[in-house]
Amino acid sequence: MAEDNSITGRARRYAKVGRAVGGIAARFAGERYLGLRLDRLEHAEDLKDALGGLKGPLMKVAQILSTIPNALPAEYATQLAELQSNAPSMGWSFVKRRMASELGPDWQSKFATFEHDAAAAASLGQVHRATDHERRMLAVKLQYPDMKSVVEADLRQLKLVFSIYRRYDKAIDPTEIHRELSDRLHEELDYRREAQHIELYAKMLADEPGVHVPEVIEELSASRLLTMTWLDGAPLLSFTEKDEHTRNKVAYNMFRAWYVPFYFYGVIHGDPHLGNYTVRPDCSVNLLDFGCIRVFPSKFVRGVIDLYRAIRDGDDDLAVHAYETWGFRNLDREVIDILNIWAEFVYAPLLEDKTRRIQEQGGEYGAGVAMKVREELHRVGGVQPPREFVLMDRAAIGLGSVFTHLNAEINWYRLFHELIEDFDEGELGRRQENALKAVGLSAPE
């Protein structure tokens, strides 16, 4: 039976999530209008605990928001960053029903083996190991039930949280952030689209020996079922105690995995969460999840490079042009200077032609920069980040965290310049259009 975005489904989700976030309004109102002191850290811990027991996109969104500077209060960002995607898996009865609805009642005959227990459980679905009749190891990804209703309910609650935060802190207008997250989450529900993303990444990274992409098994896939070849690897954190050469090699492959697609094709993987990749013994990287993919117009990629050059050369006019290309509007000189504080922090590793850590001042420094930007933006009346900013910034900060975990020391300047040295906006547009067309996707407007 097909699932839809049912009223009853949404109502059930509102009740569950409402218990987690509904108290925010009352607590903030008490702080603002009654003079009651809100212990935000304690409240943030309660919210994290409540959300951690729920399957669904709100947990995934919370993880993304925790890496976007000033999208949420610092206390909330810190706690939500600790959310893990390993929600308890659904049982065998659910698996049998879902598999039958996607592949027919004889679905088990299409596999040689199929493990009853999930190998991994995440926010939108769970993964089972299986083998086909050719003895290939497979990863079978099943979407949880009624997820359309879950997405709608969670996005509505997210809008509530944003509106409350906006009442007392106007540094960031989250309108476009919510729109971007909404579009990406709706895309993630379509596993056929994710299959196209996998094929796209296989095409874009075909010449990258340090990155591996699974193969989609089309005859065993559907709109809520995605079957692909299983890629063996170890968690990245198991490499943090390896020797320096090994750690740097993993970091290099991660850098290429994310930024070859971006600077050559205008495509970014927007969720560098630790569960979305594994590492092989030769330090090459397996990419495992392709739901959160963003395709940018070629002019946006040009804007990223222009802002780098503007920061490097102190070119204020080029910086203004870059921000406007990204989609920022109504910027005056004071706002530009504030935005540049964050840009200088993000671009810092790319500005020095030397081997260094991705962040030399420690994690507290980055938090301090974000706080300074928030305070300054609040003082001048705030800014509305364009939707394109969301996943691009998420990727930069998320990868920075990966490189920090690895304690990698690399010449980031040279890695970056290898990718942008011969950048041609028109050529990127042509490559992007051809790659997207080959897998049945459309180029962005």
C-alpha positions as a LaTeX table, in Angstrom:
\begin{tabular}{lrrr}
\hline
Residue & $x$ (\AA) & $y$ (\AA) & $z$ (\AA) \\
\hline
Met1 & 0.00 & 0.00 & 0.00 \\
Ala2 & 1.46 & 3.38 & $-1.01$ \\
Glu3 & 2.25 & 5.81 & 1.77 \\
Asp4 & 1.25 & 9.43 & 1.42 \\
Asn5 & 1.60 & 12.69 & 3.28 \\
Ser6 & $-1.43$ & 11.86 & 5.42 \\
Ile7 & $-3.09$ & 14.11 & 7.97 \\
Thr8 & $-2.98$ & 11.32 & 10.55 \\
Gly9 & 0.68 & 10.69 & 9.82 \\
Arg10 & 1.52 & 14.35 & 10.31 \\
Ala11 & $-0.56$ & 14.51 & 13.48 \\
Arg12 & 1.31 & 11.58 & 15.01 \\
Arg13 & 4.63 & 13.19 & 14.20 \\
Tyr14 & 3.53 & 16.61 & 15.54 \\
Ala15 & 2.68 & 14.94 & 18.83 \\
Lys16 & 6.06 & 13.21 & 19.09 \\
Val17 & 8.21 & 16.11 & 18.00 \\
Gly18 & 6.03 & 18.64 & 19.79 \\
Arg19 & 6.99 & 17.11 & 23.11 \\
Ala20 & 10.63 & 17.68 & 22.20 \\
Val21 & 10.40 & 21.28 & 20.96 \\
Gly22 & 7.07 & 22.60 & 22.16 \\
Gly23 & 8.46 & 23.80 & 25.47 \\
Ile24 & 10.92 & 26.13 & 23.76 \\
Ala25 & 8.34 & 28.86 & 23.20 \\
Ala26 & 7.20 & 28.90 & 26.81 \\
Arg27 & 10.74 & 28.97 & 28.16 \\
Phe28 & 11.87 & 31.75 & 25.85 \\
Ala29 & 8.70 & 33.72 & 26.59 \\
Gly30 & 9.39 & 33.37 & 30.31 \\
Glu31 & 12.91 & 34.66 & 29.82 \\
Arg32 & 11.93 & 37.54 & 27.56 \\
Tyr33 & 8.69 & 38.81 & 29.12 \\
Leu34 & 8.67 & 37.58 & 32.72 \\
Gly35 & 12.32 & 38.05 & 33.54 \\
Leu36 & 12.80 & 34.35 & 34.29 \\
Arg37 & 16.30 & 33.06 & 33.71 \\
Leu38 & 16.43 & 30.26 & 31.13 \\
Asp39 & 19.25 & 27.77 & 31.57 \\
Arg40 & 19.83 & 27.33 & 27.85 \\
Leu41 & 22.53 & 24.71 & 28.29 \\
Glu42 & 20.25 & 22.53 & 30.41 \\
His43 & 17.38 & 23.06 & 28.00 \\
Ala44 & 19.60 & 22.26 & 25.02 \\
Glu45 & 20.66 & 19.01 & 26.68 \\
Asp46 & 17.00 & 18.10 & 27.22 \\
Leu47 & 16.24 & 18.86 & 23.58 \\
Lys48 & 19.17 & 16.73 & 22.39 \\
Asp49 & 18.01 & 13.81 & 24.53 \\
Ala50 & 14.45 & 14.10 & 23.22 \\
Leu51 & 15.47 & 14.30 & 19.56 \\
Gly52 & 18.02 & 11.52 & 19.91 \\
Gly53 & 15.22 & 9.01 & 20.45 \\
Leu54 & 13.38 & 9.95 & 17.26 \\
Lys55 & 13.88 & 8.65 & 13.79 \\
Gly56 & 13.51 & 11.20 & 11.06 \\
Pro57 & 14.96 & 14.26 & 9.42 \\
Leu58 & 14.80 & 16.64 & 12.39 \\
Met59 & 17.80 & 14.86 & 13.89 \\
Lys60 & 19.63 & 15.09 & 10.56 \\
Val61 & 18.74 & 18.78 & 10.19 \\
Ala62 & 19.92 & 19.45 & 13.73 \\
Gln63 & 23.32 & 18.01 & 12.86 \\
Ile64 & 23.57 & 20.23 & 9.78 \\
Leu65 & 22.44 & 23.35 & 11.64 \\
Ser66 & 25.01 & 22.74 & 14.35 \\
Thr67 & 27.76 & 23.48 & 11.79 \\
Ile68 & 26.21 & 26.65 & 10.29 \\
Pro69 & 27.54 & 29.64 & 12.24 \\
Asn70 & 24.83 & 31.43 & 14.22 \\
Ala71 & 21.88 & 29.51 & 12.75 \\
Leu72 & 21.12 & 28.44 & 16.34 \\
Pro73 & 22.24 & 29.68 & 19.77 \\
Ala74 & 25.68 & 28.37 & 20.69 \\
Glu75 & 24.33 & 26.23 & 23.54 \\
Tyr76 & 21.95 & 24.44 & 21.16 \\
Ala77 & 24.51 & 24.05 & 18.38 \\
Thr78 & 26.97 & 22.39 & 20.77 \\
Gln79 & 24.45 & 19.87 & 22.06 \\
Leu80 & 22.84 & 19.11 & 18.71 \\
Ala81 & 26.27 & 18.48 & 17.19 \\
Glu82 & 26.46 & 15.43 & 19.44 \\
Leu83 & 23.37 & 13.79 & 17.97 \\
Gln84 & 24.13 & 10.46 & 16.38 \\
Ser85 & 22.25 & 8.95 & 13.46 \\
Asn86 & 22.18 & 5.44 & 14.92 \\
Ala87 & 18.52 & 5.34 & 15.91 \\
Pro88 & 17.23 & 1.85 & 16.79 \\
Ser89 & 16.46 & $-0.15$ & 13.65 \\
Met90 & 13.04 & $-1.43$ & 12.61 \\
Gly91 & 12.39 & $-5.14$ & 13.08 \\
Trp92 & 12.15 & $-8.02$ & 10.63 \\
Ser93 & 8.37 & $-7.74$ & 10.23 \\
Phe94 & 8.80 & $-4.17$ & 8.93 \\
Val95 & 11.60 & $-5.28$ & 6.60 \\
Lys96 & 9.47 & $-8.06$ & 5.07 \\
Arg97 & 6.53 & $-5.73$ & 4.48 \\
Arg98 & 8.68 & $-2.98$ & 2.96 \\
Met99 & 10.60 & $-5.35$ & 0.72 \\
Ala100 & 7.39 & $-7.00$ & $-0.50$ \\
Ser101 & 5.84 & $-3.63$ & $-1.28$ \\
Glu102 & 8.89 & $-2.58$ & $-3.30$ \\
Leu103 & 9.92 & $-5.83$ & $-5.06$ \\
Gly104 & 6.84 & $-8.05$ & $-4.81$ \\
Pro105 & 5.88 & $-10.98$ & $-2.55$ \\
Asp106 & 8.65 & $-13.19$ & $-3.95$ \\
Trp107 & 11.36 & $-10.63$ & $-3.09$ \\
Gln108 & 13.48 & $-13.07$ & $-1.08$ \\
Ser109 & 14.03 & $-15.21$ & $-4.18$ \\
Lys110 & 15.83 & $-12.27$ & $-5.77$ \\
Phe111 & 18.64 & $-12.53$ & $-3.17$ \\
Ala112 & 20.97 & $-15.38$ & $-2.28$ \\
Thr113 & 21.15 & $-14.17$ & 1.33 \\
Phe114 & 19.55 & $-11.30$ & 3.26 \\
Glu115 & 20.47 & $-10.52$ & 6.87 \\
His116 & 17.51 & $-10.00$ & 9.20 \\
Asp117 & 19.25 & $-7.49$ & 11.45 \\
Ala118 & 20.16 & $-4.05$ & 10.08 \\
Ala119 & 23.86 & $-3.36$ & 9.64 \\
Ala120 & 23.23 & 0.36 & 10.19 \\
Ala121 & 20.26 & 2.57 & 11.11 \\
Ala122 & 20.10 & 6.28 & 10.36 \\
Ser123 & 17.62 & 9.15 & 10.36 \\
Leu124 & 15.64 & 8.27 & 7.22 \\
Gly125 & 16.23 & 4.55 & 6.77 \\
Gln126 & 18.29 & 1.48 & 7.60 \\
Val127 & 20.76 & $-0.71$ & 5.71 \\
His128 & 20.89 & $-4.52$ & 5.51 \\
Arg129 & 23.65 & $-6.74$ & 4.19 \\
Ala130 & 22.71 & $-9.16$ & 1.44 \\
Thr131 & 24.18 & $-11.08$ & $-1.48$ \\
Asp132 & 22.79 & $-11.59$ & $-4.95$ \\
His133 & 22.93 & $-14.76$ & $-7.02$ \\
Glu134 & 26.25 & $-13.64$ & $-8.45$ \\
Arg135 & 27.57 & $-13.68$ & $-4.85$ \\
Arg136 & 28.15 & $-9.93$ & $-4.81$ \\
Met137 & 27.95 & $-8.34$ & $-1.37$ \\
Leu138 & 25.13 & $-5.80$ & $-1.32$ \\
Ala139 & 23.94 & $-2.92$ & 0.85 \\
Val140 & 20.12 & $-2.74$ & 0.84 \\
Lys141 & 18.80 & 0.61 & 2.06 \\
Leu142 & 15.17 & 0.69 & 3.23 \\
Gln143 & 13.26 & 3.88 & 3.95 \\
Tyr144 & 11.29 & 4.04 & 7.20 \\
Pro145 & 7.48 & 4.12 & 6.95 \\
Asp146 & 5.44 & 7.30 & 6.47 \\
Met147 & 8.52 & 9.47 & 5.94 \\
Lys148 & 6.69 & 12.09 & 3.86 \\
Ser149 & 4.54 & 12.86 & 6.88 \\
Val150 & 7.61 & 12.85 & 9.11 \\
Val151 & 9.42 & 15.35 & 6.89 \\
Glu152 & 6.46 & 17.75 & 6.78 \\
Ala153 & 5.97 & 17.58 & 10.54 \\
Asp154 & 9.64 & 18.07 & 11.33 \\
Leu155 & 10.02 & 20.99 & 8.92 \\
Arg156 & 7.05 & 22.71 & 10.51 \\
Gln157 & 8.57 & 22.28 & 13.96 \\
Leu158 & 11.89 & 23.55 & 12.64 \\
Lys159 & 10.17 & 26.69 & 11.38 \\
Leu160 & 8.78 & 27.18 & 14.90 \\
Val161 & 12.25 & 26.91 & 16.44 \\
Phe162 & 13.64 & 29.37 & 13.89 \\
Ser163 & 10.85 & 31.88 & 14.54 \\
Ile164 & 11.41 & 31.77 & 18.29 \\
Tyr165 & 15.16 & 32.21 & 17.96 \\
Arg166 & 14.61 & 35.07 & 15.50 \\
Arg167 & 12.55 & 37.00 & 18.05 \\
Tyr168 & 15.48 & 37.55 & 20.37 \\
Asp169 & 18.45 & 37.31 & 17.99 \\
Lys170 & 18.22 & 38.97 & 14.57 \\
Ala171 & 21.80 & 38.25 & 13.44 \\
Ile172 & 20.67 & 35.57 & 10.97 \\
Asp173 & 17.39 & 35.48 & 9.05 \\
Pro174 & 16.85 & 31.70 & 8.58 \\
Thr175 & 14.15 & 31.96 & 5.88 \\
Glu176 & 16.34 & 30.74 & 3.03 \\
Ile177 & 18.05 & 28.18 & 5.27 \\
His178 & 14.66 & 26.59 & 5.94 \\
Arg179 & 13.80 & 26.59 & 2.23 \\
Glu180 & 17.07 & 24.91 & 1.33 \\
Leu181 & 16.76 & 22.23 & 4.00 \\
Ser182 & 13.17 & 21.61 & 2.96 \\
Asp183 & 14.09 & 21.04 & $-0.68$ \\
Arg184 & 17.04 & 18.80 & 0.12 \\
Leu185 & 15.05 & 16.67 & 2.59 \\
His186 & 12.26 & 16.13 & 0.08 \\
Glu187 & 14.87 & 15.05 & $-2.45$ \\
Glu188 & 16.36 & 12.59 & 0.03 \\
Leu189 & 13.05 & 10.72 & 0.19 \\
Asp190 & 13.42 & 9.77 & $-3.47$ \\
Tyr191 & 15.83 & 6.84 & $-3.60$ \\
Arg192 & 15.66 & 6.78 & $-7.40$ \\
Arg193 & 17.16 & 10.26 & $-7.35$ \\
Glu194 & 19.83 & 9.10 & $-4.93$ \\
Ala195 & 20.66 & 6.31 & $-7.39$ \\
Gln196 & 21.18 & 9.00 & $-10.03$ \\
His197 & 23.46 & 10.86 & $-7.61$ \\
Ile198 & 25.56 & 7.71 & $-7.16$ \\
Glu199 & 25.93 & 7.34 & $-10.91$ \\
Leu200 & 26.84 & 11.04 & $-11.15$ \\
Tyr201 & 29.58 & 10.66 & $-8.53$ \\
Ala202 & 30.93 & 7.55 & $-10.21$ \\
Lys203 & 31.25 & 9.60 & $-13.39$ \\
Met204 & 32.79 & 12.68 & $-11.72$ \\
Leu205 & 35.32 & 10.66 & $-9.69$ \\
Ala206 & 36.19 & 8.05 & $-12.32$ \\
Asp207 & 39.79 & 9.30 & $-12.44$ \\
Glu208 & 40.24 & 9.48 & $-8.67$ \\
Pro209 & 41.91 & 6.23 & $-7.46$ \\
Gly210 & 41.60 & 7.36 & $-3.85$ \\
Val211 & 37.79 & 7.47 & $-3.87$ \\
His212 & 35.30 & 4.62 & $-4.33$ \\
Val213 & 31.59 & 4.85 & $-5.16$ \\
Pro214 & 29.16 & 1.91 & $-4.96$ \\
Glu215 & 27.41 & 0.46 & $-8.00$ \\
Val216 & 23.61 & 0.72 & $-8.05$ \\
Ile217 & 21.72 & $-2.55$ & $-8.65$ \\
Glu218 & 18.79 & $-1.11$ & $-10.58$ \\
Glu219 & 16.68 & $-4.27$ & $-10.73$ \\
Leu220 & 16.70 & $-4.44$ & $-6.91$ \\
Ser221 & 15.94 & $-0.74$ & $-6.33$ \\
Ala222 & 12.77 & 1.38 & $-6.21$ \\
Ser223 & 11.58 & 4.77 & $-4.94$ \\
Arg224 & 11.99 & 3.75 & $-1.27$ \\
Leu225 & 14.53 & 0.95 & $-1.73$ \\
Leu226 & 18.11 & 1.39 & $-2.87$ \\
Thr227 & 20.36 & $-1.61$ & $-3.44$ \\
Met228 & 24.05 & $-1.11$ & $-4.19$ \\
Thr229 & 27.31 & $-2.98$ & $-3.92$ \\
Trp230 & 28.77 & $-3.20$ & $-0.42$ \\
Leu231 & 32.02 & $-1.29$ & 0.13 \\
Asp232 & 34.18 & $-2.61$ & 2.98 \\
Gly233 & 36.03 & $-0.08$ & 5.09 \\
Ala234 & 36.77 & 1.09 & 8.63 \\
Pro235 & 35.44 & 4.19 & 10.44 \\
Leu236 & 37.59 & 7.27 & 9.96 \\
Leu237 & 38.12 & 7.63 & 13.71 \\
Ser238 & 40.03 & 4.34 & 13.68 \\
Phe239 & 42.71 & 6.11 & 11.64 \\
Thr240 & 43.28 & 9.02 & 14.02 \\
Glu241 & 46.09 & 7.20 & 15.87 \\
Lys242 & 47.89 & 6.06 & 12.70 \\
Asp243 & 51.22 & 7.48 & 11.58 \\
Glu244 & 51.38 & 10.95 & 10.00 \\
His245 & 51.77 & 9.70 & 6.42 \\
Thr246 & 48.63 & 7.53 & 6.73 \\
Arg247 & 46.56 & 10.31 & 8.28 \\
Asn248 & 47.63 & 12.81 & 5.65 \\
Lys249 & 46.82 & 10.35 & 2.85 \\
Val250 & 43.29 & 9.85 & 4.17 \\
Ala251 & 42.84 & 13.63 & 4.43 \\
Tyr252 & 44.09 & 14.11 & 0.87 \\
Asn253 & 41.58 & 11.57 & $-0.47$ \\
Met254 & 38.75 & 13.18 & 1.50 \\
Phe255 & 39.68 & 16.58 & 0.09 \\
Arg256 & 39.62 & 15.22 & $-3.48$ \\
Ala257 & 36.36 & 13.33 & $-2.87$ \\
Trp258 & 34.54 & 16.54 & $-1.95$ \\
Tyr259 & 36.20 & 19.23 & $-4.04$ \\
Val260 & 36.93 & 17.60 & $-7.40$ \\
Pro261 & 33.14 & 17.37 & $-7.98$ \\
Phe262 & 32.66 & 20.96 & $-6.80$ \\
Tyr263 & 35.38 & 22.78 & $-8.74$ \\
Phe264 & 35.09 & 20.64 & $-11.88$ \\
Tyr265 & 31.30 & 20.07 & $-11.96$ \\
Gly266 & 29.67 & 22.46 & $-9.46$ \\
Val267 & 28.40 & 19.59 & $-7.27$ \\
Ile268 & 28.85 & 19.29 & $-3.51$ \\
His269 & 28.16 & 16.44 & $-1.10$ \\
Gly270 & 26.45 & 18.39 & 1.65 \\
Asp271 & 26.77 & 15.97 & 4.54 \\
Pro272 & 30.34 & 14.93 & 5.51 \\
His273 & 28.96 & 13.08 & 8.55 \\
Leu274 & 31.24 & 10.37 & 9.93 \\
Gly275 & 28.72 & 7.69 & 9.01 \\
Asn276 & 28.69 & 8.65 & 5.34 \\
Tyr277 & 32.11 & 7.27 & 4.44 \\
Thr278 & 34.62 & 4.63 & 5.47 \\
Val279 & 38.35 & 4.19 & 4.85 \\
Arg280 & 40.13 & 1.23 & 3.24 \\
Pro281 & 43.51 & $-0.15$ & 4.40 \\
Asp282 & 45.23 & 1.68 & 1.51 \\
Cys283 & 43.76 & 4.97 & 2.86 \\
Ser284 & 41.32 & 5.36 & $-0.04$ \\
Val285 & 37.81 & 6.51 & 0.87 \\
Asn286 & 34.42 & 4.86 & 0.33 \\
Leu287 & 31.48 & 7.27 & $-0.15$ \\
Leu288 & 28.31 & 5.61 & 1.15 \\
Asp289 & 25.41 & 8.07 & 1.21 \\
Phe290 & 24.30 & 10.30 & $-1.65$ \\
Gly291 & 20.99 & 11.75 & $-0.50$ \\
Cys292 & 22.23 & 15.24 & 0.41 \\
Ile293 & 23.72 & 16.44 & $-2.89$ \\
Arg294 & 23.62 & 20.05 & $-4.14$ \\
Val295 & 24.21 & 21.18 & $-7.72$ \\
Phe296 & 25.26 & 24.83 & $-8.14$ \\
Pro297 & 25.25 & 27.10 & $-11.18$ \\
Ser298 & 28.78 & 27.61 & $-12.52$ \\
Lys299 & 28.65 & 31.28 & $-11.50$ \\
Phe300 & 28.35 & 30.22 & $-7.84$ \\
Val301 & 31.62 & 28.27 & $-8.09$ \\
Arg302 & 33.18 & 31.34 & $-9.70$ \\
Gly303 & 31.93 & 33.35 & $-6.70$ \\
Val304 & 33.67 & 31.00 & $-4.26$ \\
Ile305 & 36.97 & 31.45 & $-6.13$ \\
Asp306 & 36.43 & 35.21 & $-6.46$ \\
Leu307 & 35.90 & 35.56 & $-2.70$ \\
Tyr308 & 39.14 & 33.65 & $-2.06$ \\
Arg309 & 41.02 & 36.04 & $-4.34$ \\
Ala310 & 39.30 & 39.04 & $-2.78$ \\
Ile311 & 40.38 & 37.96 & 0.72 \\
Arg312 & 43.90 & 37.18 & $-0.51$ \\
Asp313 & 44.34 & 40.49 & $-2.35$ \\
Gly314 & 42.28 & 42.77 & $-0.10$ \\
Asp315 & 39.97 & 43.53 & $-3.04$ \\
Asp316 & 36.77 & 44.89 & $-1.49$ \\
Asp317 & 34.96 & 45.35 & $-4.80$ \\
Leu318 & 35.59 & 41.74 & $-5.80$ \\
Ala319 & 34.34 & 40.60 & $-2.38$ \\
Val320 & 31.08 & 42.50 & $-2.90$ \\
His321 & 30.72 & 40.94 & $-6.34$ \\
Ala322 & 31.37 & 37.46 & $-4.92$ \\
Tyr323 & 28.78 & 37.79 & $-2.15$ \\
Glu324 & 26.20 & 39.10 & $-4.62$ \\
Thr325 & 26.97 & 36.18 & $-6.95$ \\
Trp326 & 26.28 & 33.84 & $-4.03$ \\
Gly327 & 22.90 & 35.49 & $-3.52$ \\
Phe328 & 23.46 & 37.94 & $-0.63$ \\
Arg329 & 21.41 & 41.11 & $-1.08$ \\
Asn330 & 21.39 & 44.71 & 0.21 \\
Leu331 & 24.94 & 44.57 & 1.55 \\
Asp332 & 26.65 & 47.70 & 2.78 \\
Arg333 & 30.33 & 48.11 & 3.58 \\
Glu334 & 29.86 & 47.34 & 7.28 \\
Val335 & 28.06 & 44.06 & 6.61 \\
Ile336 & 30.71 & 43.07 & 4.05 \\
Asp337 & 33.44 & 43.62 & 6.63 \\
Ile338 & 31.58 & 41.40 & 9.12 \\
Leu339 & 31.05 & 38.63 & 6.58 \\
Asn340 & 34.73 & 38.81 & 5.70 \\
Ile341 & 35.63 & 37.92 & 9.29 \\
Trp342 & 34.06 & 34.50 & 8.73 \\
Ala343 & 35.42 & 34.21 & 5.17 \\
Glu344 & 38.96 & 34.92 & 6.35 \\
Phe345 & 38.63 & 32.16 & 8.95 \\
Val346 & 37.31 & 29.60 & 6.42 \\
Tyr347 & 39.82 & 30.49 & 3.70 \\
Ala348 & 42.82 & 30.82 & 6.04 \\
Pro349 & 44.33 & 27.36 & 5.30 \\
Leu350 & 44.21 & 28.13 & 1.56 \\
Leu351 & 46.04 & 31.44 & 1.83 \\
Glu352 & 49.42 & 30.14 & 2.99 \\
Asp353 & 51.73 & 28.18 & 0.69 \\
Lys354 & 53.02 & 25.91 & 3.44 \\
Thr355 & 52.27 & 22.62 & 5.19 \\
Arg356 & 49.98 & 23.24 & 8.15 \\
Arg357 & 46.98 & 21.97 & 10.10 \\
Ile358 & 43.56 & 22.96 & 8.83 \\
Gln359 & 43.04 & 25.03 & 12.00 \\
Glu360 & 46.12 & 26.04 & 13.90 \\
Gln361 & 44.50 & 28.04 & 16.70 \\
Gly362 & 42.28 & 25.24 & 18.10 \\
Gly363 & 38.53 & 24.69 & 18.10 \\
Glu364 & 37.85 & 27.46 & 20.59 \\
Tyr365 & 39.15 & 30.01 & 18.11 \\
Gly366 & 36.57 & 29.02 & 15.49 \\
Ala367 & 33.79 & 29.26 & 18.06 \\
Gly368 & 35.06 & 32.69 & 19.04 \\
Val369 & 35.05 & 33.85 & 15.41 \\
Ala370 & 31.46 & 32.62 & 14.97 \\
Met371 & 30.39 & 34.42 & 18.14 \\
Lys372 & 32.03 & 37.68 & 17.04 \\
Val373 & 30.28 & 37.47 & 13.64 \\
Arg374 & 26.93 & 36.81 & 15.32 \\
Glu375 & 27.31 & 39.77 & 17.69 \\
Glu376 & 28.33 & 42.12 & 14.90 \\
Leu377 & 25.53 & 41.01 & 12.57 \\
His378 & 23.02 & 41.41 & 15.40 \\
Arg379 & 24.32 & 44.94 & 16.01 \\
Val380 & 23.82 & 46.01 & 12.37 \\
Gly381 & 20.38 & 44.43 & 11.98 \\
Gly382 & 21.25 & 41.00 & 10.65 \\
Val383 & 21.62 & 39.33 & 7.28 \\
Gln384 & 19.73 & 36.69 & 5.31 \\
Pro385 & 22.16 & 34.01 & 4.07 \\
Pro386 & 21.19 & 32.70 & 0.62 \\
Arg387 & 20.08 & 29.10 & 0.40 \\
Glu388 & 23.19 & 28.16 & $-1.61$ \\
Phe389 & 25.31 & 29.05 & 1.43 \\
Val390 & 23.86 & 26.30 & 3.63 \\
Leu391 & 25.39 & 23.07 & 2.29 \\
Met392 & 28.53 & 24.75 & 0.98 \\
Asp393 & 29.32 & 26.02 & 4.47 \\
Arg394 & 28.27 & 22.70 & 5.98 \\
Ala395 & 30.75 & 20.88 & 3.73 \\
Ala396 & 33.60 & 23.27 & 4.56 \\
Ile397 & 33.07 & 23.09 & 8.33 \\
Gly398 & 32.33 & 19.35 & 8.32 \\
Leu399 & 35.47 & 18.53 & 6.35 \\
Gly400 & 37.47 & 20.85 & 8.56 \\
Ser401 & 36.34 & 18.74 & 11.51 \\
Val402 & 37.45 & 15.58 & 9.70 \\
Phe403 & 40.89 & 17.05 & 9.00 \\
Thr404 & 41.13 & 18.18 & 12.62 \\
His405 & 40.28 & 14.66 & 13.89 \\
Leu406 & 43.03 & 13.29 & 11.64 \\
Asn407 & 45.47 & 15.94 & 12.83 \\
Ala408 & 46.45 & 16.19 & 9.17 \\
Glu409 & 49.27 & 18.50 & 8.10 \\
Ile410 & 49.06 & 19.26 & 4.38 \\
Asn411 & 49.78 & 22.13 & 2.03 \\
Trp412 & 46.11 & 23.01 & 1.56 \\
Tyr413 & 47.07 & 25.98 & $-0.63$ \\
Arg414 & 48.56 & 23.70 & $-3.27$ \\
Leu415 & 45.70 & 21.20 & $-3.14$ \\
Phe416 & 43.26 & 24.05 & $-3.71$ \\
His417 & 45.26 & 25.65 & $-6.51$ \\
Glu418 & 45.53 & 22.32 & $-8.34$ \\
Leu419 & 41.75 & 22.46 & $-8.65$ \\
Ile420 & 41.21 & 26.13 & $-9.54$ \\
Glu421 & 44.33 & 26.98 & $-11.58$ \\
Asp422 & 42.66 & 26.50 & $-14.98$ \\
Phe423 & 39.10 & 27.28 & $-13.86$ \\
Asp424 & 36.82 & 28.24 & $-16.71$ \\
Glu425 & 33.20 & 29.01 & $-15.88$ \\
Gly426 & 31.93 & 28.11 & $-19.33$ \\
Glu427 & 33.83 & 24.82 & $-19.40$ \\
Leu428 & 32.48 & 23.89 & $-15.96$ \\
Gly429 & 28.96 & 24.58 & $-17.19$ \\
Arg430 & 29.46 & 22.29 & $-20.19$ \\
Arg431 & 30.98 & 19.49 & $-18.08$ \\
Gln432 & 28.15 & 19.80 & $-15.57$ \\
Glu433 & 25.41 & 19.71 & $-18.19$ \\
Asn434 & 26.91 & 16.65 & $-19.89$ \\
Ala435 & 27.40 & 14.77 & $-16.61$ \\
Leu436 & 23.89 & 15.52 & $-15.36$ \\
Lys437 & 22.29 & 14.63 & $-18.67$ \\
Ala438 & 24.14 & 11.31 & $-18.73$ \\
Val439 & 22.43 & 10.23 & $-15.49$ \\
Gly440 & 19.02 & 11.79 & $-16.18$ \\
Leu441 & 19.30 & 14.91 & $-14.00$ \\
Ser442 & 18.74 & 18.55 & $-14.95$ \\
Ala443 & 21.17 & 21.44 & $-14.58$ \\
Pro444 & 20.24 & 24.19 & $-12.08$ \\
Glu445 & 18.63 & 27.35 & $-13.42$ \\
\hline
\end{tabular}
